[in-house]
Each structure stands twice: as structure tokens, then as C-alpha cells.
């Protein structure tokens, strides 16, 4: 668990150079590069469309207690607090604010290892869920209900974010309670490698979003977006979400990311086993301090975890733009980015795939992808054909790196060839039978 109430003492921050050094310390030689997979999904009672609360004999807490018997160590914020996560080896099962269940997987060399770990996780959680009359649902946004009807998980960080984030954006609670995603984390060798990989991911992110768009229904009706989950991020906090202009004008660097992050407001500070909310940007915190003391590197680590761009830097590059989808497509997400980012030739080919767009042009491309999915266009080019080319680049990269990972892309190849984002099937299922229980049945494990 990356955050809890306690915080160890760390070195006070005396300059921006210390923040840059943190990214340099994360550099790894190419032979040590790994990837990690994260997969969120919804939990619903069988035959019902209201998500379970944490409490109760068939609640989320009861599910965690059952899953724990598979060799996990329960995590509590304090000895008296309820269990909010499970840990086993390098993997953590945690809860998003509305009870979405997330696997933060172990770091692996191959995508198939990450996929296998996720399949084991899904089997364990699904088995425990069935014993409680619950099921897992693979959609990017809850198709029914409102934020006012959602449960909240008993994690202190979420209590403070529940108060602070809505001040920043109208859809902040929707992000916390109503969305599920899949993510991949990857390594870099040096600053130039980090810049190239981050910029390539940012430029290709709309194609990935079109492939993974799986959230078209909101409050029981079509939203006008095939990925409404992605649309939600527009109104969470413009200072900490979206794309950095530096991704597109040739100026991206460690320093560009740090300078951008410094101007984002704090969501919290951990002090004396409490979450506090000073209304400061991190830049102001460095200048003014808090309670007479400068911030330290743990404060910076916390702050980086509360930034939500489409591509995020911490000690890894996090690719954040995919909706929650079925297990096969989730495993393919790890293979897609391994093939593109970890093979030098594939990275060069990916850099040439799309025309160089300005920041404004890219935002328009991004909006088309989340609205229209694979049916959209970039100029005269059809997105499903561009997505197929992106997949071909990745497959060639995997064949050079490790051919055994390449079959994971088959699931994505089928999607691209069909020209239909997963959301199209969701809309068709809703049109056939809009009853909430029926729709959730069609996308559950």
C-alpha cells in the first residue's frame, strides 16, 4: 500500500534539483526493465444493480476477508481499522473509493507473466465473490446510478479527497466512485529514453482509448461518448489531469514534468497520523513551508500520486488511458506497450505512425477517439486502421523481443479489424434489454 496514515521521516526539500534527482534515481538499464499491470473492476450483487457497501455479511469487507485466505496479508491503516487492502509478494489488491477492486500487479519481464498473475487474481476474487452472491463486472463506467447512491470505502485518504477534489472539478466524485480502468507501468533507461517513451505514449493514447473504449452508458442512457470514463477527467482538476503541452512541442523533460507538478495544488499533507489540507500548490509549499518546516521527499512522493495526466511519471511511466475491459484485452494492454516501448525499432516506427500534431490538434484527436472510438477519423485516416498499424508495430517489436508475448495481441487485433470499440457491444446490449441487471450480466465474470 503506497499510502497510509503513518509517514516516515525523509530528507527536507531544499531545491528543485532534489526533485529532478528522484527521476534520475528511477533510471534502470534496459536489461532490468520490467512492466506491471493494474486492473480495476466493479463489484455487484448477482441479479442486482446497486453496488455493495463495505459493511455487512456480503459486503466488500467480507470479500477481502475471504480472498485473504489465499495467502494474502491484510492491510489496515491502524490496528483498529477495517481491512482495506491485501498484499502477497509484489501484488496488492486494493479498493478504489466506490468499492472498485484493483489488482496492482508485480513487476515482470513479460506481459504473459503479468497476464497470468491477473488471471489468478480474477479466479481467486471471483470464486470468493460467488460465495457471497457477488460478481465482477468489466466496464469503464457504472452504467446506472449516481454518485449520491454510491458507497464509500473506509480509507482516510478518500475521505479527504472527497472533500478537496470536488472543489477542483464538477466530475471529481464521478471519477472516484464511477470509473474503472486498466493501466500499465514501464521503466526507462535515462532522461532521453523517458522523454521518448512518454511522448510516444501521449501521442498514441487516443488510439489506445479508441481500442479500449468501454463506457458508453451513463445513468441508464447513452452518453454520447464511447468512453465516458475518459470524458470525466476533463472536469476533475485541469491543473493535474489531461496532457502536458510539453508532450507536443518538443520541450518535455524531467524538469518540464516537475515544473508542471509544482503548480498543481495539494490534495493533502500527512502529518501526525492525519491528512491535512493546506490550500497551497507544491511550489508555494516549498516557498512558505508548513507549520514552520519545509516539505520533504515523502510529501513530494504523495503529491506525485495525486496527479492524473494521461501519462504519469513516478518511479515508472504509467499509461492511464484505457477503460476496464475483459481479461484478454487487459493482458493485451501489457503486451501492446511492451512491444512498442521496449524494442528500439518499434519505438522509432511508433514515432512515425501519426502526423505531428499541436497540443490543440491532439486534444481534438483525443476527443474524437473517446466519442467515436474506432469509428472515428484523424483527418482522412480511419482510427481503426491506425490502431491496426499500431498493433502491427507492437507485434513486430514483440517478435524481436520475445515472440511468446505476441499472441496476447490477438484479442486487440480482432477489435481493430472489426472497427468496433467494445462500447459498441455495450450499446447493442442496452438497446436489446436496458434492464440494469441484464446489462451487467452481459459483462460480468
N, C-alpha and C positions, 0 to 999 in steps of 0.2 A: 504494500500500500504506500503510495508516494507521499501522502499527506495524512497526518493525524493531529491530535491536539498538542502533542509534545514536539518540541523542536530542539535539536542540539545546537550548542553554540558554534558559530563559524566565523570566518575572518571578516572583519568590517570592510565595507567597500570604500576605497579611497579614491578611485579613479575609474573612468570608463574602460581603461586598458585592462583592468581586472575582469570586466565582463567579456571583453574580447578573448581573454586568455581561457575562459571557460569553454568557448567553442574550439579553440586550438587544442585544448586538452582532450576533446572528444574525437580528434582525428585518429584513424586507425589505418594500418597498412592494408592494401587490398586483400591480402590473404586472410585477414582477420574479419572481413566484412560479414555481417550477419543480417538477418531480417526477422521481424516479429509481426505477428498478425493479431489484430484486435477485432472482435466480433460482438456487437450488441444485438439483442433481440428482445421482443416483447414477451410478456408472460400474461396469459389469460386463463380463466377457468374454462374447462370444456363446456361447450354449449352456452357460453355467456360472453358478453362483450364489455363487461366492466372489469378493469384490471384489479388484481388482488391488492389488499393493503399489506403492510409488513406484518402486522399482528395477526393472531388467530391460528387455529389448527391447520388451516390450508393457506396460510399467508406466505409471503416471501421469506420471512424469517424461518418458518418451518421448512421451506425448501432448502435454504442454506444448511440447516442442521442435518437434513438427510444427505445432502451431497457431501458434507464434511466426512461422512463415514467412509468415503472412498480414498482416505489418506490425506485429507487437507487439514491444515492448521487454521482454526478460526481466528479472525482478526476483530478486535474490539478497540474502540477509541480509549476507553478506560475499562478497568476490571468490571465495573458495574453496568457498562453499556451493552446494548444488543450487538450481536454479530452482524457486521456489515460487509465482510469480505472473507474469502478463503484463499489460502496460499499452499501451493505444492510445487516444490522445486522452483523453477523460474516463472511459473504461471500463477496468475491471480484471477480469481473470479470476484467481481465487484458489482456494485449496484449503481446505476445512474439514478438521478433524483426521483423519477416516477416508478422505479422498480424494474427498469430495463436491466437485464442480466448481461454482463460483459465479461468475456474472457480477454485478458491481456496476456498474450502468449509468451512463451520462452523465446529467446533468440536462437535461431537456427541458421545453418548454412543454406539449406534448400527450402524451396517453397513446399515441397511434398511433406517434409517433416512438420512444417507449421500447419499444413492442412490436416495431417494425421492427428496432431495434437488437438486441433479444433473438433475433429470428428469424435475423438474420445470424450472431449468435454461435452459435446452435444448429446452423446449417448448417455453419459452419467446424469446430466441435468434433466434430460427428457425422461429418463427412467424414474428419477425421483419425483419429477413433476406429475407423471401419470399416477403415481401412488397417491398424490394429493388431489387428483382431479384437475390438474393444470396442464397447459400445453404451451409450447414455444411458437411464436408467430414471427415470420420473416417479412417485414415490411419496413419502409423507411420512415413512415409517419403513421401515427394512430389514425385510422380512417373514421373513427367515431369518438364522440365525447369532446369535452372542452377541458381547458386547464383547471377550471374550478372543480371539475369532477374527478381529478386525478389524485391518487395517494402520494404522499411524500415519504421518502425513506429517512430513517433516523440517523443521518450523518451531519455533524455540526457544520462542515463546510457548506453543505447545501442550504442550511438554514440561513447563513449569512448571504450566500449568493441569491437566495430567494428574495432577500431584501435589497441587495445592491444592484443586481443586473437589471431588473425592470426599470430602474431609474435611467438606464442607458438605452433601452430599446423596447418597443411595443411587443415584440415577439420573444423576449428573453425567456419567459416561462414556457412558451411552446417548445423552444429548443431543449430546455431541461427535462420536460415531462413527456413530450410527444414524439421525439425523434429517436431513431436507431440508425447506426452506421456501421460500416466496416472500414478498417484502417490498416495501413502497413507502415512499419518503421524500418529505415535503412541507414546504413553507415556511409561515411565519406572519408577520403584519404587526406585531403588538405583543403585549404580555402578555395582554391580554384576548382577542385572536384566538387565541393559542396555547392559552389555557385552554379556550376553547370547542371548538376542534378536537380537542384531546387528550381532553377529556371525552366528546365525541360518539363518537370512535373507541373509547374504552374501553367505553362503553355498548353500542355496536353490534358490538363484537368477537365476541361469541358467535354472532351471525348470520353474520358472515363465516366464522368457524370451521366452522359447520354447512355452509355452501356449499362450503367447500374441504376438508372432512374427507376424507382420502385415505390413512389409515394404520391399517387395522383388524387386520392380521396381525402377530403378534409371535412369533418363534421357531417359526414354522411352524403357528400355530393362531390362531383369533380371540381377540382380547384383551379383548373386552367394550366396547371404545371404537371408535368410527368414526375418531376422531383420537387415536390413542395418542401421537403426537408431542406433542400438547398436554398430555396427561397427564404426560409425562416431566418437564415443567418444575416440577411440584409438588415434586419431590424432587431439585432441583439445588442451590438455596440459597434458602430462604424470605426472606432479607434482601434479595435482589437480583432476584427474579422475581415474576411474577403481576401483581396490580393494587395500586395505592396506595389506601388507604381515602379519601384526599382527592379521588379522582376522583368520589366518590359523595355526599359530604356538603357540597359547596359550598365547600370550603376550598382547592381546588387553586390553585396559583400557582407562579411561578418558585421562590419561597422554599420552598414545600412540597416541590417536587422536590429542591431542593438539600439540605434537611434530611434527607429520606429517603436520598439518596445518601450523605451524610456518615456515616450509621450502617451502611453496608454495609462488610464487611471488604475489605481489599486482596486482590487475587489476585496482584499482583506490583508491584515497582518496578523501573524500568530505571535502572541505574547502571553506569558504566564498561563499557558494551557487554555487560552481563549482566542477566538477570532475577533479582531477589532477592525474597524472600518474608517480609517482616516481618509478624508476626501482629498487625495493627492495623486498626481502622477508619480511614476517611479523617479522621473527626473527631479521633481520637487522634493521627493523623499530624500534623494541623495543630497540635495542642496540644503534642506532645512532640518533633516533628521526627524526622529520621532521620540518624544519624551527624553530629549537631550542626548540621544545616541544616533549614530549613523546606521543605515541599513547594513545587513551583512549578506553574504553569498547565499544563505538559505532563503532570505527574503527574495532574492533575485530568482532562485530556482522556483519558488512558489509563484512568482509573478509570471515567469515564462509558461507555467502550466495553466494560466488563466487567459492566455492569448489563443485565438482561434482562427488564424488565417487558413486558407485552403491548403497551404503547405507550411508546416510549423517546424521550427528548429528548437531542439533542446539539446540533448546529447546524441540525438538521432534526427534524421529527416522524417517527419510524419506526413504521410499522404492521407488527406482527410475528406476527400470529396465524394465518396461512394455511399449510396443508400445501403441499408441492410438488405441482403438478398439470401438466397438459398445456400446451403453449404458448398455445393460445387462451384458456384460463382465466387464465393468468398475465398476458397482456396486458389481460384484463378487470379484473384487480385494480387496475391503474393507473387505468383509466377509472372504476371504481367510486368510488374515493376522490377523484379529481379532481372528478367531478360533485357529490359531497356537500360536500366541504370548500372548494372554490374558488368556489362560487356561493352568494351570501348567502341567497337564498330556500330553496335546498336545505338549507343548514345549519340554518335555522330549522325546516324540515319534519322533518329528521332528529332534532332535539332533542325533537320532539313524538311521534315514532314509537312509543317504548316507554314504559311506565309508569316513574316514578322509583323505582328500587329502592335499598334499603340495600346496604351492602357485602356483608353476609351473603347477602341475596337475590340479588345479582348473581353471587356465587360459585356459588350453586346453579344459576342460569340457565346460567352458563358450563359447569358440569359436565354438565348435560343436553345442551347443544349438542355437546360433544365425545363424549359417549356415544352419543347417539341421532341426531345430525345433524339433517337437515331433517325427520325423522320425529318429533322431539320437540315439546314444548309449553312455552310460558311462560304459566302459568295456563290459561286456556281457549283461548289463541291458538296455532295451529299455526305452528311455526317456518318451514315452507316458505312460508306465506302472508306472514308478517312479512318474510322475506327478499325475496319478490317486491315488497313495498311499498318496502323499502329500495332495491331496484334501480330501481323506478319513480321514486323521488325523485332518484336519481343521473342517470337518463336525462333527466329534465326539466331538471336542472341543466346537463347537457352540451348539451342543445338550446339553452339560453340562452347558454352559454359558447362552444360550438364543436361544431356538430352532427356534424362528421366523426368525432369520437371516439365518438359514441353507438353505432354498430354493434358496437364491441368488447364491449358488454354482452350481445349476443345469446347468447353462449355461457353466461353466467350465468343469463339468463332461462330458457333451456332446462332448466338444472339445477333452478332453483327451481320451474318448472312441473311437473317430473317428481316433485317431492317426495322425490327420492333424492340423497343426497350421493354424490360419486364413490366413496367407500369401499364402497358397496353393490355396485357393479360389481366391485370387487376381491374382495369376499367371494364373489360368484357365480362369478367365475373360479376362485377357490381351491376351491370346492365341486365344480366341474366337473372340475378337474385340479389337485390340490395339489402336483404336482411342481414344485420351485422354478424350474427353468429355464423351464417353461411359463408360470408366473405372471409372471415377469419379462419374458418375450417379449410378453405382452399389454399391457404398459405402458411399452414402450421405443420409442425413435425409431430 
